[in-house]
Amino acid sequence: MQDSAVPSRVTPADVARYATLDDVAVRKALAARGIGYFSCLNICFDPDYIAAHPEQLPIDQFGKVEEKQDWYIGVPPDREANLAHKIDLLEKGVAALTPDVVHLGFIRWPGFWETWLPGDRRADKPEYCYAPQTLDRFAKATGLTLDTSDPVAAAATIARHHREEWTAYKCATTVGAIRRIRDAVRAVKGDVEISINTLPFFADDFDHCVTDVFGQDPRLLAEVVDIFEVMAYHQIMGREAEWPANVATDIRARSGAAAICTVQAKALYLEGMHAGRGRSPVIEAAEFGRMIDAVAKSPVEGLCVFTLNDLISMKGTSEGDGILDRLSHFRR
């Protein structure tokens, strides 16, 4: 995985060590112990791909071509070359690793959602994609007449007259991309399930941004998704400790499918462009405990912690041991 909010890329110094590792052996060892195995691949986040194919960059309603924000730059789910490339990687990975679940990261329309904090206005945020290639597909799919060569004019026309059709098209495109991936990997392993990164928004947050801007509708996605992994990062999003359980429960109810609630172990997004946004600089053990208690009492099927490295690094500290102890008793 390429770097995101946490260092993830294999560096040149790591290459020799990674060459000694055996993914297939790990997968078999887990299976022998009855531990499920998720294979993960990011779909609409690929800085290397977009650097090599800048013509695929999305355009927002202001006519601006997307630029990298901090670590993030996104690819719309309608980019055929990117989707075909990812499907090829997944077919090979599923054949080699026979995972129980294929987890799709960043399967949505572009946008740096972690910057959408309480008090922000949706009108100030970019919405993608008004690039001619997407507008042409939209016009063809809906039978509408649009000036697809002018992103600003097209965005204004869509906002005034075709907002429902545009949102429906974006959501259907996300579903369609996942369906293509699911069909491809199930042709390799028929019983593999699909999970996705799910944005932690209630349906009406920021004037329905999760469907209008990001094209994720849990009700529709349930046709092709078995498990919704809800990225409920409460400190990043400036929310209270009980919020992860609440938003994951809501997404579970809207989708009617299984949900896993992902929570933070460590405070993030405090420096650079994120400084001064009012985020708490620390997650204390007591706060973490309240968060885990709320998730434990909720109907969601599971808990995920972001990240394992943070848990390892905090071992042996007073706050860290409190967090680890609380985790060890989750639903026990």
PyMOL commands that set and color helices and strands:
alter all, ss='L'
color gray80, all
select helices_A, chain A and resi 12-19+23-32+47-52+54-56+80-97+113-115+122-124+132-142+151-161+163-186+209-212+218-221+243-255+272-274+285-297+308-314+318-328
alter helices_A, ss='H'
color red, helices_A
select strands_A, chain A and resi 38-42+101-105+193-198+227-231+258-264+302-306
alter strands_A, ss='S'
color yellow, strands_A
deselect
rebuild
show_as cartoon
